Amino acid sequence: MGDQEVFSSKEENKEEKHAERVTSAFNSLEHKLGERFTKEEERVLGIREAAIRRDKAELEKHLGAAKKESSWLYEELMKHPEISAIMQELSIMGF
């Protein structure tokens, strides 16, 4: 196995773990919010997908809209321990 295979394998595993962690956190939020989640599902899924992809522009767009249009949702996102930790990590990494 060459160096490229080892490094790409590690990077793929790292990305998979990140995606699993983000998905798990948002599933937890969905369970907590129940009916309220359904009303904001499209926005929450946009935030989740942007976080998985580490897409700063999309994440800012969706979070900004959530803060402006659904302040309760933004508050729930930031209060959720796992999501808050993910957002802080992405912020530290420049995302």
C-alpha positions as a LaTeX table, in Angstrom:
\begin{tabular}{lrrr}
\hline
Residue & $x$ (\AA) & $y$ (\AA) & $z$ (\AA) \\
\hline
Met1 & 0.00 & 0.00 & 0.00 \\
Gly2 & 1.49 & 3.31 & $-1.07$ \\
Asp3 & 1.59 & 6.56 & 0.92 \\
Gln4 & $-1.24$ & 8.03 & $-1.17$ \\
Glu5 & $-3.50$ & 5.08 & $-0.34$ \\
Val6 & $-2.77$ & 5.37 & 3.38 \\
Phe7 & $-3.37$ & 9.12 & 3.49 \\
Ser8 & $-6.49$ & 9.06 & 1.33 \\
Ser9 & $-7.87$ & 6.19 & 3.39 \\
Lys10 & $-7.31$ & 8.13 & 6.61 \\
Glu11 & $-8.86$ & 11.28 & 5.11 \\
Glu12 & $-11.90$ & 9.35 & 3.86 \\
Asn13 & $-12.34$ & 7.76 & 7.29 \\
Lys14 & $-12.05$ & 11.19 & 8.93 \\
Glu15 & $-14.72$ & 12.61 & 6.61 \\
Glu16 & $-17.01$ & 9.63 & 7.22 \\
Lys17 & $-16.68$ & 10.04 & 10.98 \\
His18 & $-17.43$ & 13.76 & 10.68 \\
Ala19 & $-20.53$ & 13.05 & 8.57 \\
Glu20 & $-21.72$ & 10.40 & 11.03 \\
Arg21 & $-21.20$ & 12.73 & 13.97 \\
Val22 & $-23.08$ & 15.61 & 12.34 \\
Thr23 & $-25.92$ & 13.31 & 11.26 \\
Ser24 & $-26.19$ & 11.85 & 14.76 \\
Ala25 & $-26.32$ & 15.31 & 16.33 \\
Phe26 & $-29.05$ & 16.49 & 13.99 \\
Asn27 & $-31.02$ & 13.27 & 14.49 \\
Ser28 & $-30.87$ & 13.96 & 18.22 \\
Leu29 & $-32.19$ & 17.49 & 17.62 \\
Glu30 & $-34.99$ & 16.11 & 15.43 \\
His31 & $-35.99$ & 13.71 & 18.20 \\
Lys32 & $-35.96$ & 16.52 & 20.76 \\
Leu33 & $-38.00$ & 18.96 & 18.66 \\
Gly34 & $-40.53$ & 16.47 & 17.30 \\
Glu35 & $-43.39$ & 18.31 & 15.56 \\
Arg36 & $-41.53$ & 21.62 & 15.62 \\
Phe37 & $-38.72$ & 20.02 & 13.61 \\
Thr38 & $-41.11$ & 19.03 & 10.84 \\
Lys39 & $-42.07$ & 22.67 & 10.29 \\
Glu40 & $-38.41$ & 23.66 & 9.87 \\
Glu41 & $-37.13$ & 20.44 & 8.32 \\
Glu42 & $-35.91$ & 21.99 & 5.08 \\
Arg43 & $-33.88$ & 24.64 & 6.90 \\
Val44 & $-32.43$ & 22.15 & 9.41 \\
Leu45 & $-31.47$ & 19.74 & 6.64 \\
Gly46 & $-29.76$ & 22.59 & 4.78 \\
Ile47 & $-27.72$ & 23.41 & 7.87 \\
Arg48 & $-26.89$ & 19.74 & 8.42 \\
Glu49 & $-25.77$ & 19.18 & 4.83 \\
Ala50 & $-23.64$ & 22.33 & 4.84 \\
Ala51 & $-22.01$ & 21.23 & 8.10 \\
Ile52 & $-21.30$ & 17.77 & 6.69 \\
Arg53 & $-19.71$ & 19.30 & 3.58 \\
Arg54 & $-17.97$ & 21.98 & 5.66 \\
Asp55 & $-19.41$ & 24.52 & 3.25 \\
Lys56 & $-18.91$ & 27.83 & 5.02 \\
Ala57 & $-21.01$ & 29.94 & 2.66 \\
Glu58 & $-24.02$ & 27.60 & 2.76 \\
Leu59 & $-23.72$ & 27.16 & 6.51 \\
Glu60 & $-23.68$ & 30.92 & 7.07 \\
Lys61 & $-26.62$ & 31.36 & 4.70 \\
His62 & $-28.79$ & 28.76 & 6.42 \\
Leu63 & $-27.81$ & 29.75 & 9.96 \\
Gly64 & $-28.39$ & 33.43 & 9.16 \\
Ala65 & $-31.84$ & 32.66 & 7.79 \\
Ala66 & $-32.65$ & 30.50 & 10.82 \\
Lys67 & $-31.56$ & 33.29 & 13.14 \\
Lys68 & $-33.59$ & 35.90 & 11.26 \\
Glu69 & $-36.74$ & 33.91 & 10.47 \\
Ser70 & $-36.86$ & 31.28 & 13.23 \\
Ser71 & $-34.98$ & 32.61 & 16.21 \\
Trp72 & $-36.29$ & 29.72 & 18.33 \\
Leu73 & $-34.68$ & 27.26 & 15.90 \\
Tyr74 & $-31.35$ & 29.09 & 15.96 \\
Glu75 & $-31.49$ & 29.06 & 19.76 \\
Glu76 & $-32.24$ & 25.32 & 19.80 \\
Leu77 & $-29.34$ & 24.65 & 17.43 \\
Met78 & $-26.92$ & 26.60 & 19.60 \\
Lys79 & $-28.23$ & 25.07 & 22.85 \\
His80 & $-27.87$ & 21.53 & 21.56 \\
Pro81 & $-24.54$ & 20.32 & 23.03 \\
Glu82 & $-23.39$ & 18.21 & 20.07 \\
Ile83 & $-24.40$ & 20.72 & 17.40 \\
Ser84 & $-22.91$ & 23.59 & 19.34 \\
Ala85 & $-19.62$ & 21.69 & 19.67 \\
Ile86 & $-19.58$ & 20.91 & 15.94 \\
Met87 & $-20.25$ & 24.56 & 15.06 \\
Gln88 & $-17.48$ & 25.71 & 17.39 \\
Glu89 & $-15.04$ & 23.22 & 15.88 \\
Leu90 & $-15.94$ & 24.33 & 12.36 \\
Ser91 & $-15.52$ & 27.95 & 13.43 \\
Ile92 & $-12.08$ & 27.28 & 14.88 \\
Met93 & $-11.10$ & 25.53 & 11.67 \\
Gly94 & $-12.12$ & 28.61 & 9.68 \\
Phe95 & $-15.46$ & 27.33 & 8.44 \\
\hline
\end{tabular}
